[in-house]
Amino acid sequence: MVADLLLEAAALMFIGMVAVFTFLFLLVVLLRLMSHTVQRYFPVKQAEKSTKLETASSQTVSPAVVAAIGAAVHQYRQKQ
């Protein structure tokens, strides 16, 4: 009696594990296929190097802006 229940439980466990493994395998295969299809028909354009240089040079702060911020901080501290 107990042995029959254990065998049935093992069979159900095996069927469940095979079903989950099959689902995950199909999911991985379909995602890879979809990824290759999208990359083939809609390729990603590479960014130009000039845009990287422009953003690096625009990060410097002009002395006039630094002076304005300094004056605003000084004025704020004077009021308190």
N, C-alpha and C positions, 0 to 999 in steps of 0.2 A: 504494500500500500504506500508506504513512505518512499520506497524506491521508485515507484511509478510517478509519484508527484515530483520527485527530484528530477527524473528524466524529462518530464513535461516542462518543468521550470527551466531546465538547461536548454531544451529545444526552443522555448519561447525567447530565452535570452540570446541564443545564437541567431534566431531569425531577426530579432530587434537590432542586434549589432550589425548584421549584414545589411539591413535596411538603412541604418544610419550611415555606415561606411559607403554604401552605394550612393546615397543622396549627397554626401560631402564630396565624393569623387566627381560626380556629375556637376556639382556646383563649381568646383575648381576648373574642370575642363571647359564649361560654358563661359566662365569669367575670363579665362585665358583666350578663348576663341573670340569673345567680344572685344577684349582689349586689343588683340592683333588686328581685328577688322576695323576698329575705330582708328588705330594708328595708321593703318594702310590708306584709308579713304579720307581721313581728316588729320594730316600730319601737323605737329606743333611747330610753329615758326620759331626760329632761334632769334633771340634779341640781338640787336646790333651792338657792337662794342662802343660806339660813339655815345649811346645813351648812358652807358655806365660811367663814362668819363664826365659827361655833363652833370650827372647827379652828384658825383664826387666834388666837383668844383662849386656846385650851388650850396654845399653844406657849410661853407665858410661864412662867418657873420661879419658884416661890415662894421667898421669902427663907429659909424654914426648910430647904428642900432645899439651897440654896446654902451655908448654914451647916453642914449635915451633911456635905456633900461637902468643904468646906474643912477641917473637923475631921478627917475620915478621911484626907485628904492629909497634914495636919500630923502625925497619929499615925503614918502610914506612913513619913514622912521621919525621924521621931524614932527609930524602930526600926532604921533603917539607919545 
